Amino acid sequence: MKTLNQSDKKYLLDLIRDVKDFPKPGIIFKDITTLLSNAKAYNFLIDHLAQRYNNLDIDFIAGIEARGFIFGAALASKIGKSFVPIRKPGKLPYTTISEKYSFEYGIDEVEMHIDAFKCKKDRPKVLLIDDLIATGGTATAAVNLINKVGAECIEACFVLNLTFLQGDKEIKKTTNVYSVLEID
């Protein structure tokens, strides 16, 4: 499957802004809005993901609230797949299934519609996408949700992996992981 060369990675990384002391002192927040506001770069990234996933046997793309929606919906549209949102509690209007997880600031939860992956297949294949992986709690909970409802998460894709936090290690126990960019 296609990956980016070092020059292309640098191009995208240079468009991600560091915001010091956000959301709390000592944290350096990786702000992707600067990449999103560059139409050429954003299209380049979505085109790359489309090349990587277009020929895989994927039935659905699931995105984690909120920035996973930005990439997941665009990619789903580009390759002609259905998009499924994975959201924080109380945001979805129909019957949901939920999964709790711990993260660097406490405990949280994500939800998904119980019938999110309705199709003619017994075990639909799902690509999970989000903007960033840090400690991996949210993504692991999302993979668990996908698998609980009878689908199969075939890969978790992240635009940015903060490898020093090792969040991808936990997810790799349950699915493949692809990160477009990595920060050590």
C-alpha positions in Angstrom: 0.0 0.0 0.0 1.1 3.5 -0.7 3.0 5.6 1.8 4.4 9.1 1.5 8.0 9.9 0.8 10.0 12.1 3.2 9.6 15.2 1.1 5.8 14.9 1.0 5.8 14.2 4.8 7.8 17.3 5.4 5.5 19.3 3.3 2.5 18.3 5.4 4.3 18.5 8.7 5.4 22.0 8.0 1.8 23.0 7.8 0.8 21.7 11.3 1.2 24.5 13.9 2.4 23.9 17.4 0.4 25.7 20.1 2.2 25.8 23.4 0.4 25.3 26.7 -2.9 24.1 25.2 -5.2 22.7 26.6 -3.1 23.0 29.7 0.4 24.1 30.7 3.2 21.9 29.4 1.3 20.5 26.4 2.3 21.3 22.9 -0.9 21.0 20.8 -0.6 19.9 17.2 -3.0 22.2 15.4 -4.2 20.8 12.0 -6.3 23.8 11.2 -3.4 25.3 9.4 -3.1 22.2 7.1 -6.9 22.2 6.5 -6.9 25.9 5.5 -4.4 25.1 2.8 -6.6 23.7 0.0 -3.6 22.3 -2.0 -2.2 20.4 1.0 -5.6 19.1 2.2 -6.5 17.8 -1.3 -3.0 16.2 -1.5 -3.6 14.4 1.8 -7.1 13.2 0.8 -5.7 12.1 -2.6 -3.0 10.1 -0.8 -5.5 8.4 1.4 -7.7 7.6 -1.5 -4.8 6.0 -3.4 -4.0 4.0 -0.3 -7.5 2.7 0.4 -9.4 2.8 -2.9 -8.6 -0.7 -3.9 -9.1 -2.3 -0.5 -12.2 -4.3 0.3 -13.7 -1.6 2.6 -17.4 -1.2 3.2 -17.4 1.7 5.6 -15.2 4.5 6.9 -15.7 5.4 10.5 -14.5 8.7 11.9 -14.0 9.7 15.5 -15.5 13.0 16.6 -14.7 15.6 15.7 -11.6 15.9 13.5 -12.0 12.3 12.3 -15.1 13.5 10.6 -13.1 16.0 8.5 -10.9 13.4 7.0 -13.3 10.4 7.1 -16.2 12.0 5.3 -14.0 13.5 2.6 -12.2 10.2 2.1 -15.5 8.3 2.0 -16.9 10.6 -0.6 -13.7 10.4 -2.7 -13.7 6.6 -2.8 -17.5 6.0 -2.8 -17.9 4.5 0.6 -20.4 5.1 3.4 -19.3 7.2 6.4 -20.2 6.4 10.1 -19.6 8.9 12.9 -18.3 7.8 16.3 -19.3 10.4 18.8 -19.3 11.5 22.3 -22.3 10.4 24.5 -25.7 11.9 23.8 -25.0 13.2 20.3 -26.6 10.5 18.3 -30.4 10.3 17.9 -31.0 6.6 17.6 -30.1 3.5 19.7 -26.4 3.4 20.5 -23.7 1.2 21.8 -20.9 2.8 23.9 -17.4 2.1 25.1 -15.6 3.8 27.9 -11.8 4.5 27.9 -9.2 6.3 29.9 -7.0 9.0 28.5 -4.4 11.4 29.7 -7.0 13.7 31.5 -9.4 11.1 32.9 -12.2 8.8 31.6 -14.5 9.4 28.7 -16.8 7.4 26.4 -17.6 7.1 22.7 -20.9 6.0 21.0 -22.0 4.7 17.7 -25.4 3.7 16.3 -26.1 0.0 16.9 -27.0 -0.4 13.2 -24.2 1.7 11.8 -22.8 -0.9 9.5 -26.0 -2.2 7.9 -25.3 -3.9 4.6 -25.6 -7.2 2.9 -22.3 -8.6 4.3 -22.2 -10.6 7.5 -19.0 -8.9 8.7 -18.5 -5.6 6.9 -15.0 -4.2 6.7 -14.4 -0.8 8.3 -11.5 1.7 8.1 -11.3 3.8 11.2 -9.8 7.3 10.8 -8.9 10.2 13.1 -6.6 13.2 12.9 -4.1 12.2 15.6 -3.2 9.3 17.9 -1.7 10.2 21.3 -2.3 7.6 24.1 -4.7 5.5 22.0 -7.6 5.4 24.4 -10.2 6.9 22.0 -9.1 4.9 19.0 -9.0 1.6 20.9 -12.5 2.2 22.2 -13.7 3.0 18.6 -12.1 -0.3 17.3 -13.9 -2.2 20.1 -17.2 -0.6 19.2 -16.8 -1.5 15.5 -16.0 -5.1 16.4 -18.8 -5.3 19.0 -21.5 -4.7 16.4 -20.3 -7.5 14.1 -18.1 -5.4 11.7 -14.3 -5.8 11.3 -12.0 -2.9 11.7 -9.3 -3.7 9.2 -7.1 -0.7 9.8 -7.0 2.5 12.0 -5.6 5.4 10.1 -4.2 8.6 11.6 -2.9 11.7 10.0 -0.5 12.3 12.8 1.0 9.8 15.3 2.7 11.1 18.4 5.0 8.0 18.6 6.6 9.1 21.9 3.3 8.4 23.7 3.1 4.9 22.2 -0.7 4.9 21.7 -0.4 2.9 18.5 1.0 -0.1 20.4 -2.3 -0.9 22.1 -4.4 -0.5 18.9 -2.0 -2.8 17.0 -3.2 -5.6 19.3 -6.6 -5.4 17.6 -6.1 -4.0 14.1 -3.5 -2.7 11.6 -2.4 0.9 12.1 -1.3 3.4 9.4 0.0 6.9 10.3 0.6 9.4 7.5 2.9 11.4 9.6 4.9 10.6 12.8 6.4 12.8 15.5 9.0 11.2 17.8 
